[in-house]
Amino acid sequence: MLRNVFAALLLYALLSPSTADAKEGAPVAIRTLPNGATAIETMSGLKLQIVQQDSPSEKSGTDFDKTILLSETGQHLLSRQANEPAATWSVPKDTDGRKGILVRSIGTTADPAMIVRVDGLQILIGVPRAVAKLTPQQYPNLDVVVLRVDNEQPPAEDLNKTLSVLVPRFVLVSASNSDDAKKVSLANVPGSSTSHRNHNTFAITSKEAPDESQIQRVVLTEQDWEPSAELEKLFQAMETSAKESQSVFSKLSVDQMNFRPSNGTHTPRWNTEHMMGRQLLFFSQIYHAADPMIPVIDLNPKQMPPDYRAAHPDWDGAEEARQIQRVGDYCRRFSYLLDGMDVDSKAPGSSWPSLRALFVQMEIHYLEHTTNTVKKFDLPDWPKE
């Protein structure tokens, strides 16, 4: 019980963009995309795409904060502070205190590879021949090795020898076809196992699961998981309601978000924290039941106004709106865990009678609390700014 409470406190900080990788335990998504691209997506909303040198067209993607080549040189940091609308890409400095996704090149233009550090994780991304050439002792405590298969493969024994010394928790393999993926074999690595996914997303946290006693090889595709038409409809309805709520709160100042009505009702900030917190808790319960790697996350504020303390009293309305969006992105990011579930049946780990009931209630919930907040704008003591 105490461990769960502690984990929730850590994750509360992790959702803050100003402490994006200062704590451990937040689920990070690694996605394998077409043409050898890899995406890293965090709970704090940062999205980095790493593309192969031979696919510059992928650099035009607009769904990411930053897109870089796998052969990028030097060390850079993708980060965003609270109340800043966009992420920045910079050379990190020891004194600036910014946290985020730290990227360091360890390969060459011909054999590209890089180390990514984020939320307590160390991720090695590279083509197999680059990984095979590494000196394993230089890279201890790797969590994941992401192998992006290309046209030139090293001898299997060289790659297996390196991996057996690196001993990452996971090796992710993806290629444009299954024959290429089979070229990267862990057959000679003692204690390795293999599993296959029918989509391109892998969730991982810095906390090891109890059964992680061996290298686990996971073969991914390069395609996103596609929900059923009915589930997609439910997602869109919930997301539309959340976006309408964001449009209201995003216009409010810090003082307006912290406004305590004289009639004893909640502050606008409580409403955003409550809406976001309920959605995150309910979906993380389902996702945790499907994949224990993803923790249950309870960020709900105290229910009664006298007991409430703001999680981030210095955030303006736009940042609280982005927090709602970050939770929506989380729900979509790991929605592949809903695969095969009947929307009219109770989901594992959920207290709701059905998935449909949860989605519908979240849609209504955003509308109700946003409407209640708008009513405060007409109170005589509402801050005019």
N, C-alpha and C positions, 0 to 999 in steps of 0.2 A: 504493500500500500504506500509506504513512504517513498519507495523507489518511483512509483507512478507519479506521485506528487512532485518529486524532484524533477522528473523528466518533463512534466508540464511546465514547470518554472523555466527550465532551460529553453524549451521551445517557444515560450512567450517572448524571450529575448531574441530568439532566432528569427521571428517574423518581423522584427524591427530592422529596417534597411541599414541603420547605422551600426548594427552589430551582426552583419550577415554571416560571418564565419567565426565569430568570437566564441561560440559554444559548440558543443557536440550534440548529436542526436537527432538533427533535423533530416527528414528524408530528402535526398537529392535524386533527381531523375537523370539518367543517362539514356539518350536516344540515338539510335543508329539510323541515319538518313541516307537517301540515295546518293550515288556517286562518291561514296567514301566519306561523307560528312558525319560529324558527331555533334550532338547538342548536350549541353549541361544546363539544367534548370533547377533553381533553388527555391526554397520556401519563402525567401525574402524577395522573390520576384525577378532575380537576375537570370538572363537567358543568353548563353554564349554558344555560338555555332563555330565549329572548327572544320574547315573543308580541306580536301586534298589539293595539292598544287596543280593537278591536271584538271580541276573543275572550277575555274574562276567564275563561271556563270552563277555558281551557288552563292557568291558573295553579294548578290543583289537581294537576298532574302530580307524581308521587312519584319518578320516575326521575332527578331532577336535584337537584344541591346547592342550586340557587337558580333561581327563575323570576321574570322581571321583564317589565315592559311596554317595548315599543320606545320609548315616550314618557317613560321614566324620566328624571328630571332629575339634574343633578350628575354627580359622578364617584365610582365605587365599585370596590371590589376584592373578588373572590372568591378566597379563599386557605385553605390548610390547612397547618399545621406538622406535622412528624413527631411521631408518638405522640399526635396529637389525633384523636379518632374522627370529627369532623365538620368541614366547611368553615365558614368565617365570611364574612359579608357586611358590609363596613365602609367607611367613608370613609378612603382611604389617607393615611398620614402619611409624610413624608420620612424620619423617624427610626426607623420600626418594623421596617424590613428585610424585611417580608413580601412575597412574590411570588405571582403567580397570574394570574387573568384580570382585567385592568383595563378598565373600561367608562366611557366618557365621552359624555354626551349632546351632540349638535351640531345637533339639529333642534328642532322645536316640537311641541306637542300635536297640531296639525292636520297637520303634515308631519314625522313622527318619523324620526329617524336617529341612529345612534351609532357611535363608533369603539371597536373592541375591540382591545386590545393583549395578545398572548399568545405566549410562546415565540419572540420575535423577529419576530413577524408583526404587521402592521397591517391590520385588517379593517373595512371600512365596511359597515354594515347599514342599509338604509332603504328606504322606498317610493320609486319612481322620481321622483315630483315633488319630494321632498325632496332627492334627489341632484342633480337638474337645477338646483336653486337654489343649490348650494354654490359657494363661491369656490375653484376648484381649487388655487390657489397655497397655500392654508392646509393642504392635506393631501397633501404630497409622499410619495413612496415607499410608496404603498398596494400591498398584495399582492393583496387581494381586495375586490371590491365585490359585496355580496349584495343583489340587487333583489327585494323581496317585492311582487309585483304585487297591486294592490288595484283598487278600482272607478274611481278617477280617475287617468288617465295624463296626463303632460305631453306637449307636442308632441315627436315623435320627434327633431326637429332640435335641440331644447334639450338633451335627455338625451345625444344623441350628441356634441354640442359639449362638454359637461362631461366626458364620459368620455374624449374624445380628448385632453383636457388633463390629466386625472387620470392617465391611462395606467397603470391597475392591471395586474398580471400576469394576473388572471382576473376575469371578470364572471360571477357565478352567477345564473341566472334560474330561478325555479320559480313555478308557479301551480297553481290547482285544475284548470285544463284547458289544453290546448295552445294554444287560441286566445288566451287571455290572455297566455301566455308569448311568443307571436309579436309582441305589441304592443311588447315591449322589444327593439328591433332595433339591431344594431350595423352595419347595412349601410353606413352612411356614415362609419364610423370607419376610416381607412386602416390596412390591415394586420391587420384583425381576422379571426378564424376562429371557427367554431362546431362544437361536438360535442354529442351527446345521450347521456344515461345512462338506464338503465332502473330507476334506484333513486334514493335521496335523499341519498347521502353523497359528500362530496368530500374527498380527502386533500390536505394541503398542508404544506410545510415552508418555513422561511425561506431555504433554499438554492435558488437558481434552477436549474432543469434546463437542459441545453445548448440545447434547442430553444425556449426561451421568448424569442423575438425579437419577438413581437407580442401584442396583447391577445387572450386566448382566452376566448370566450364558451361557457359550459357550461350546458346546459339539463338540469335535474334534475327528477325527479318528487317527490311528497310521500309516497312509500311506501318502507318498508324493503325491502331485498333479502331474498328468501325462499330459504333453502337447500332442496335436495332432502330428501326424507324420510330417506334414508340418511345424508346428510351431517349433518342435524340430530341424528340418533341418535348419531353419532360425537362431535359436539360435546357433547351432553349427558352422555355417558359420561365424557369427559375432564373436563368441568366438575364433575361429581359427585365424581370422585376428588380433584380439586384442592380442592374445598370441604371434604371430609373431612379433608384434610391441614391446611387452614387452621384447622379446629376444634381440632386438636391444638396447633399452634404458637401460636395466639392466646392461650393461657392461660399462656404462659411469660414470665418476667421477663427483663430485660436480662441479668442474671447467668446465668440458665439458658440463654439463647440463646448466650452466649459461653463456656459450659462446655467446657473441654478435657479429655476423658476421660483418665484415667491409662493406659488401654489403647492410647492412640495413635490412636484413631479420630477422625472429624471432629466439630466442634462442631455443635449443632443449627442454628446460623445458616448454616453452610456448606451444610447440606442444603436450606434454603429458597432460598438464592442459586443453588444448583446446579439445583434443580428449575425455578425461575422462569427462570433463564438459558437452559437448554436449550430450553424451550418457546418463549421469545421469539426465540432465534436461528433455530430451524428454521422458524417461521412467517414471520418477517421476511424470510428468504431467498426464500420463495415469493412473498410480497407484493411484494418489491423487483423480482423478475423480471417480475411482472405490471404493476407501476407503479413506475418508477424514482424517483418522488417520495418513496416510502417507503424509507428506508435499511435496510440490514442492520444489526441491533443485536446485538452480542455482549457480554453482561454476565456471562459465565461466570467463576466464581472459579477460582483455581489448583486443580489437581486434588489434589495431595498435601498432607496436613495441615501439614507444616513450612513449605510455601511460601505457605499461605493467609493473606491479610489481609482482614479483614472490610470490606465496602464501607461499612456503616453500623453500627459497633459500639454506638452509643447507641440503636438502635431496639429496642423491646420486641417480644415475639412477635406481638402484635396488629398492629403496623406491618408486620412481615415478611409476615404473612398478608394484609394489605391489598395488599402489593406483588405477591403471587401473584394476587390478584384483579384488580389493574390490568393484569397481563399477559393474564389471561383476557379482560378487557374489550377489550383491544387486538386479540386474535385474533378476537373477534366483530365488533368495530367495522369492520374492514376485510375481513371474510369475503366481501364481494361480489366480491373479486378471485379467489375460487375458482369463480366462475360458469363453468359449462360444463366443468369439470374432472371427469374420471372418477375416482372414489374408489379404484379398483383399478389406476390407472395412476400413473406417476411424474409428480409435479408439476414444472413448470419451476422451475429454481433450487434444487431440493431434492436431497439426497443419499439420501433414503429411497426404497425401491422403489415405494411407492405412498402416496397420501394416507391410506388406511386404516391402513397400517403405522405411519405417524407418529402418528395419533390413538391407536391401540391402545397404542403404546409410551409415549406421554405418560400415558395412564391408568395403566398399570402402574408407570411411573416414580414418580409421586406416591405410590402405595401402598408401593412398596419402600423409598423413603427415609424416609417417615413411620414405617413399621414399624421401621426401623433406629434412628430417633431415640427412639421409645418405649422401646426396650430400654435406653437410657441412663438412664432414670428409676430403674432398679433398681440402678445402680452405687452402691457405698458412698460415693463422693465427689460424688454428685449434689447440687447446691445445694437445700436444702429451704427453700421460701419460701411 
